[in-house]
């Protein structure tokens, strides 16, 4: 079971982890993009925490809509709308409750992923956040179908996301600013996939009580 309290904890944990890794994310982005991914994400999640603190009703839909709007408003470039679409998709899928089964959480994460695909028109292999989300969600589904507890399933998802991050290194970017580099975008780890792995790991940490 996934609760509203855990959802709030996930948002806070994500903000802390993104802040901690902001410099590394920016360094990754500098190699193939604008060099501001970490700075923007940290600023966005600081705004997220402020919005969440101000909520009187923290049901899933209200919470994730607040997260989405904060990211859209504070994260620059294409990242804000893309990450915002992810959380907006989750909120719509989970609706107004504050408890979700393991399978309902997995479905909500998939709905968020679908929102990113619809917004960004990217595919797996384009060297974007989808290259971390796709293996993470497949690993989560497989673990849950195999009878794993949610915490263990999310750990597997985080591990799969990490493998997805590594797989972006030899890819040629086909979306975003990095796509203009062509072959020169190879041999660089994608910052969006990296921040996605941090988000998945933060969820696993919270569900597992860390």
C-alpha positions as CSV (number, residue, x, y, z in Angstrom):
1,X,0.0,0.0,0.0
2,X,1.2,3.5,-0.9
3,X,-0.1,6.4,1.2
4,X,-0.5,10.1,0.9
5,X,2.1,10.5,3.7
6,X,4.6,8.5,1.7
7,X,3.8,10.6,-1.4
8,X,4.7,13.8,0.6
9,X,7.8,12.1,1.9
10,X,8.8,11.2,-1.7
11,X,8.5,14.8,-2.8
12,X,10.6,16.0,0.1
13,X,13.2,13.3,-0.4
14,X,13.4,14.0,-4.1
15,X,14.0,17.7,-3.3
16,X,16.8,16.8,-1.0
17,X,18.5,14.4,-3.4
18,X,18.2,16.7,-6.4
19,X,19.7,19.5,-4.3
20,X,22.6,17.2,-3.3
21,X,23.3,16.2,-6.9
22,X,22.6,19.6,-8.5
23,X,26.2,20.3,-9.3
24,X,26.7,16.8,-10.9
25,X,23.6,17.1,-13.0
26,X,24.6,20.5,-14.2
27,X,28.1,19.2,-15.2
28,X,26.4,16.4,-17.2
29,X,24.2,18.9,-18.9
30,X,27.1,21.2,-19.7
31,X,28.6,18.5,-21.9
32,X,25.6,18.2,-24.2
33,X,23.1,20.9,-23.3
34,X,22.7,24.3,-21.6
35,X,24.5,23.3,-18.5
36,X,21.6,24.3,-16.2
37,X,19.7,21.1,-15.6
38,X,20.8,20.6,-12.0
39,X,20.3,24.3,-11.1
40,X,16.9,24.3,-12.7
41,X,15.8,21.0,-11.1
42,X,17.0,22.1,-7.6
43,X,15.1,25.4,-8.0
44,X,12.0,23.6,-9.2
45,X,11.9,21.2,-6.3
46,X,12.5,23.9,-3.7
47,X,9.3,25.5,-5.1
48,X,7.6,22.1,-5.0
49,X,8.3,21.8,-1.2
50,X,6.9,25.3,-0.6
51,X,3.8,24.5,-2.5
52,X,3.3,21.2,-0.7
53,X,3.8,22.9,2.6
54,X,1.0,25.3,1.7
55,X,-1.5,22.6,0.8
56,X,-4.4,22.0,3.2
57,X,-5.7,19.0,1.3
58,X,-2.9,16.5,0.4
59,X,-4.8,13.9,-1.5
60,X,-2.9,12.4,-4.4
61,X,-4.5,14.6,-7.1
62,X,-4.0,17.8,-5.2
63,X,-0.4,16.9,-4.2
64,X,0.8,15.8,-7.6
65,X,-0.9,18.7,-9.4
66,X,0.8,21.1,-7.0
67,X,4.2,19.4,-7.8
68,X,3.5,19.6,-11.5
69,X,2.6,23.3,-11.5
70,X,5.6,24.2,-9.4
71,X,7.9,22.4,-11.8
72,X,6.3,23.9,-14.9
73,X,6.6,27.4,-13.3
74,X,10.2,27.2,-12.0
75,X,12.1,24.7,-14.1
76,X,13.3,26.3,-17.3
77,X,13.3,25.1,-20.9
78,X,11.6,21.9,-21.9
79,X,12.3,20.1,-18.6
80,X,9.6,21.9,-16.6
81,X,6.7,20.9,-18.8
82,X,8.0,17.3,-19.2
83,X,8.5,16.7,-15.5
84,X,5.3,18.5,-14.8
85,X,3.5,16.2,-17.3
86,X,4.8,13.2,-15.4
87,X,3.4,14.3,-12.0
88,X,0.1,15.6,-13.6
89,X,-0.4,12.2,-15.1
90,X,0.1,10.5,-11.8
91,X,-2.3,12.8,-10.1
92,X,-5.1,12.2,-12.6
93,X,-4.5,8.4,-12.4
94,X,-4.7,8.3,-8.6
95,X,-7.5,10.9,-8.4
96,X,-8.6,12.2,-5.0
97,X,-7.7,9.4,-2.6
98,X,-4.7,9.1,-0.3
99,X,-4.2,5.3,-0.4
100,X,-3.2,3.2,-3.4
101,X,-2.4,-0.4,-3.9
102,X,0.9,-1.5,-5.2
103,X,-0.6,-2.0,-8.6
104,X,-2.4,1.3,-8.5
105,X,0.9,3.1,-7.8
106,X,2.6,1.2,-10.7
107,X,-0.3,2.3,-13.0
108,X,0.1,5.9,-11.9
109,X,3.8,5.9,-12.6
110,X,3.0,4.4,-16.0
111,X,0.4,7.2,-16.6
112,X,3.0,9.8,-15.7
113,X,5.4,8.2,-18.2
114,X,2.7,8.3,-20.9
115,X,2.3,11.9,-20.2
116,X,5.9,12.6,-20.8
117,X,5.8,10.6,-24.1
118,X,2.7,12.6,-25.2
119,X,4.4,15.9,-24.3
120,X,7.9,15.3,-25.6
121,X,7.3,12.9,-28.5
122,X,10.5,11.1,-27.6
123,X,11.0,7.3,-27.8
124,X,13.2,5.0,-25.8
125,X,16.7,5.3,-27.3
126,X,16.5,9.0,-28.0
127,X,18.8,9.7,-25.0
128,X,16.2,11.3,-22.7
129,X,14.6,10.6,-19.3
130,X,12.5,7.8,-20.9
131,X,15.7,5.7,-21.1
132,X,15.6,5.5,-17.3
133,X,11.8,5.4,-16.8
134,X,11.2,2.6,-19.3
135,X,13.4,-0.1,-17.7
136,X,12.4,1.1,-14.2
137,X,8.7,0.6,-14.9
138,X,9.2,-2.7,-16.6
139,X,11.2,-3.9,-13.7
140,X,8.6,-2.7,-11.2
141,X,5.8,-4.5,-13.1
142,X,7.8,-7.7,-13.4
143,X,8.7,-7.6,-9.6
144,X,5.1,-7.0,-8.5
145,X,3.7,-9.7,-10.8
146,X,6.3,-12.0,-9.3
147,X,4.9,-11.4,-5.8
148,X,7.5,-8.9,-4.5
149,X,6.6,-6.5,-1.8
150,X,6.4,-2.8,-3.0
151,X,9.6,-1.8,-1.3
152,X,11.6,-4.6,-2.9
153,X,9.9,-4.0,-6.3
154,X,10.9,-0.3,-6.2
155,X,14.5,-1.2,-5.4
156,X,14.6,-3.3,-8.5
157,X,13.1,-0.4,-10.4
158,X,15.8,1.9,-9.1
159,X,18.5,-0.5,-10.1
160,X,16.9,-0.9,-13.6
161,X,16.8,2.9,-13.9
162,X,20.5,3.1,-13.1
163,X,21.2,0.6,-15.9
164,X,19.1,2.7,-18.2
165,X,21.2,5.8,-17.3
166,X,24.4,3.9,-18.1
167,X,22.9,2.8,-21.4
168,X,22.5,6.5,-22.5
169,X,26.2,7.1,-22.6
170,X,26.8,5.6,-26.1
171,X,23.6,6.9,-27.5
172,X,23.2,9.8,-30.0
173,X,20.7,12.4,-28.7
174,X,17.7,12.8,-30.9
175,X,15.6,15.2,-28.8
176,X,16.3,18.5,-27.1
177,X,19.3,20.8,-27.4
178,X,21.7,17.8,-27.3
179,X,20.2,16.6,-30.6
180,X,22.0,19.4,-32.4
181,X,25.3,17.9,-31.5
182,X,24.7,14.7,-33.5
183,X,27.6,12.3,-33.1
184,X,29.2,14.6,-30.6
185,X,26.5,13.8,-28.1
186,X,27.9,10.2,-27.8
187,X,30.0,9.2,-24.8
188,X,28.0,11.4,-22.4
189,X,25.5,10.4,-19.8
190,X,22.1,11.9,-20.2
191,X,21.2,14.4,-17.4
192,X,17.5,13.9,-17.7
193,X,17.8,10.1,-17.3
194,X,20.1,10.7,-14.3
195,X,17.6,12.9,-12.5
196,X,14.9,10.4,-13.2
197,X,17.0,7.7,-11.5
198,X,17.3,10.0,-8.5
199,X,13.5,10.3,-8.4
200,X,13.0,6.6,-8.6
201,X,15.6,5.9,-5.9
202,X,13.9,8.6,-3.7
203,X,10.6,6.7,-4.0
204,X,12.3,3.4,-3.1
205,X,14.0,5.1,-0.1
206,X,10.7,6.5,1.3
207,X,8.7,3.3,0.8
208,X,11.5,1.3,2.5
209,X,11.6,3.7,5.4
210,X,15.0,5.3,4.7
